[in-house]
Each structure stands twice: as C-alpha cells, then as structure tokens.
Amino acid sequence: PQANTLAYVNEGLTLYAATGADAAKVLNIRRDPRVSLTVDAGKTDWSALRGVSMAAHAQVLESRSEIQRVARLVKKRFPSLVDFSDPERDRGWAFLRLVPRVISVIDYTRGFGHSVLAKL
C-alpha cells in the first residue's frame, strides 16, 4: 500500500495523472495495477465533507499519441504546474490512466460516514 497526492485531469470517470517516471508508484502500478484513491474538496469541517473514494485499475501509458493527448489535458488544467513542451521526448515523466471499478460517493452533510456504493 502507498498513498500519494496527485494532480489529475479526467475524461468522464477516467482519471489521468503525470508523475516522475522513476517514482515508486509507477513501479508499484507496473507490478500490481489495483489502486485506491480519494477525491475531495479538502474541507476542514468534516461535517461538510463530500467526495468520492474509488477502487480503480491503473496503467502506465505507453502510446505516444495518448501521452501527447493527456499531456495537453494536464497542461490545460494546470498551466503553471509543469512544462510538458515535449513529453514523449522527456523521459522524466510517466502518465497514468486510472479507470474506476467501484466508486463510493461520500457525503458527510447527510451524517458522519454516509456513503453510497456504485460498482461499475
């Protein structure tokens, strides 16, 4: 198990993230693609917490065209985060695809621990 904070972009329910090519998470995903993740608004008041928790299948992208497409999405959402001027040439980056298998919608405004589970 490993937990990291990542900036992400999405297309529908599929999430994409960029990370260092030699990061431990990349090696772990190559070994076992099962991941868990949480997306929330970072509320300090837990009674207002809303978000999603997911079990997902992760993959390190290998396709040059897909890497370029995802790099454009990341750059568009986070223009000051990183320079992906030529991501396929810069081998310092790995791009990840995360496809949810189970989603738990968390809404503590309806009571502490309230969640609704959806299997995909």
CORBEL-V18730 format. One record per residue. N is the residue number from 0. OMEGA is omega in whole degrees, -180 to 180 (999 if undefined). BURIAL is + if it has 24 or more other ideal C-beta (glycine too) atoms within 12 Angstrom, else -. Layout:
[[N;OMEGA;BURIAL] [N;OMEGA;BURIAL]]
//
This chain:
[[0;-179;-] [1;178;-] [2;179;-] [3;172;-] [4;-180;-] [5;167;+] [6;-177;-] [7;169;+] [8;179;+] [9;168;-] [10;-172;-] [11;-180;-] [12;179;-] [13;180;+] [14;176;+] [15;178;+] [16;174;+] [17;180;+] [18;178;+] [19;-177;-] [20;-179;+] [21;179;-] [22;179;-] [23;-179;-] [24;179;+] [25;178;+] [26;179;-] [27;180;-] [28;178;+] [29;-180;-] [30;-178;-] [31;-173;-] [32;180;-] [33;179;-] [34;171;+] [35;180;+] [36;178;+] [37;175;+] [38;176;+] [39;-177;-] [40;176;-] [41;-180;-] [42;174;-] [43;176;-] [44;-176;-] [45;180;-] [46;178;-] [47;-176;-] [48;174;+] [49;179;+] [50;177;-] [51;173;+] [52;-175;+] [53;162;+] [54;-173;-] [55;174;+] [56;-178;+] [57;178;+] [58;172;+] [59;-177;+] [60;179;+] [61;-177;-] [62;-179;-] [63;-178;-] [64;179;-] [65;177;-] [66;179;+] [67;180;-] [68;-180;-] [69;177;+] [70;177;+] [71;178;+] [72;-180;+] [73;-179;+] [74;180;+] [75;-179;-] [76;-177;-] [77;-174;-] [78;-179;-] [79;-176;-] [80;-174;-] [81;177;-] [82;177;-] [83;-176;+] [84;179;-] [85;-172;-] [86;-180;+] [87;177;+] [88;-179;-] [89;-177;-] [90;179;-] [91;-176;-] [92;169;+] [93;178;+] [94;-175;+] [95;171;+] [96;179;+] [97;-178;+] [98;-178;+] [99;174;+] [100;178;-] [101;179;-] [102;174;+] [103;179;+] [104;-176;-] [105;179;+] [106;-177;-] [107;174;-] [108;178;-] [109;180;-] [110;-178;-] [111;178;-] [112;-178;-] [113;176;-] [114;177;-] [115;-176;-] [116;176;-] [117;176;-] [118;-179;-] [119;999;-]]
//
